[in-house]
């Protein structure tokens, strides 16, 4: 297999670091420190729980914002700066470029998430409790967040292959929010008792990305074990969905006239 | 831009920025003063439906539950000890918090305390506290402490000894629940609201809770019960003293001089008991010991006007 996507990925990561996107870690650290100190003063009985919930939610939200806003600019920036043309003049296929860009952003998100995980662990240590075996569910929840971010990034990249960054952002946000209401759309179809509408809403349910699959924050907060089978299923779901989006993105981008 | 222009700009900013910032603070203070009366008119809970809150949380329901629980704590902290009213939002807040995160045990545990306490100490709605804890038990059948909470509400606030006994029995049968709670249940069914029963309940609450606030409260109650025991004993002695001397003792020293007591009895805080003209023993005014009044008679269960679903 060609090393080109890997080279593009590393360069995308370097570019992200140069763009100071990892500065968000400072905000995360401040948030964690503030929460660790303040929560005990304003609430009762949830000192540790709120650190887990807030930490995981912040990892998810910060990651989501990065995935969307960087994802929609991955292709656009290269076209805007005209660096894409010199790159494609070399023996680089468009799908390789796209895959590399995607992997680079994923690497950025991974590094960012790892730092935030360390911050979360430090905050948990501060509120005072030794780490237990049940805390492994926090690690699983973070893994699920990464899977969700991989999906969001793939959507952002897909939309950016044929629309402006502004529209791509709106489309990605739309898919993300609609994905949370997928079950409601399916249930709405059932309520109509119309076989056709029911079939359509059922199809929509399966086509839309179901982001609820990756929601394990509450379980992690309470130290509930997350079954290994679910971890495997969610991983497979994310891999398949991302592959589908990357294939679609490559097809759209390859057929696009860049002149 | 020349260096002199640059330094002049910096100087202007250095002077103007604090002045403008001070102006913003002054203006905001003025706006706050004007809008405070409006803000205090009525606190509202815009989102009263737990289902809608869960949908709109976009997967951050656990964090939102913490927010609602913290808001409930803040509301309680703001009202308790000051007013009889203003607790209307307490149950809806707790309801949403526990619907968003059904495993949020502190919300059931402390929420039930907030809801059941009467007077200016709480919402005075033990019926809603029962409803909240019952939902908690349904969502967390493995946690026997919730059954214990339910039993306490029935026993202390509702004086429903039969249901209290059932709850204590359920706690004894729940996974990890201490088997001796079944003895409590049996005694409760038998002895209802006796002093002995109260002591047993508070002792168990003290032993079973890890929360320092709950433990302190239980310890204070036990201290109060000890003082109540002493007072009852001294009252009996005072009656005997009157039979012998024709009048009540003026102080516990009289009982000592008469040989009815070996020494001056002290309350748990170390203060001697006093006697009233009616011969009733009472705590010294300086004593920090508090004997709680008995819980009020079970209130008639009001029609459920709040959105308690």
HADDOCK unambig.tbl for C-alpha pairs under 7 A between the chains (distance, minus, plus):
assign (segid A and resid 42 and name CA) (segid B and resid 70 and name CA) 6.69 0.50 0.50
assign (segid A and resid 43 and name CA) (segid B and resid 70 and name CA) 4.97 0.50 0.50
assign (segid A and resid 43 and name CA) (segid B and resid 73 and name CA) 6.03 0.50 0.50
assign (segid A and resid 45 and name CA) (segid B and resid 106 and name CA) 5.53 0.50 0.50
assign (segid A and resid 50 and name CA) (segid B and resid 66 and name CA) 6.45 0.50 0.50
assign (segid A and resid 53 and name CA) (segid B and resid 62 and name CA) 6.22 0.50 0.50
assign (segid A and resid 53 and name CA) (segid B and resid 63 and name CA) 5.25 0.50 0.50
assign (segid A and resid 54 and name CA) (segid B and resid 63 and name CA) 6.05 0.50 0.50
assign (segid A and resid 57 and name CA) (segid B and resid 60 and name CA) 6.48 0.50 0.50
assign (segid A and resid 180 and name CA) (segid B and resid 58 and name CA) 6.28 0.50 0.50
assign (segid A and resid 212 and name CA) (segid B and resid 59 and name CA) 6.64 0.50 0.50
assign (segid A and resid 215 and name CA) (segid B and resid 59 and name CA) 6.09 0.50 0.50
assign (segid A and resid 217 and name CA) (segid B and resid 62 and name CA) 6.72 0.50 0.50
assign (segid A and resid 218 and name CA) (segid B and resid 62 and name CA) 5.10 0.50 0.50
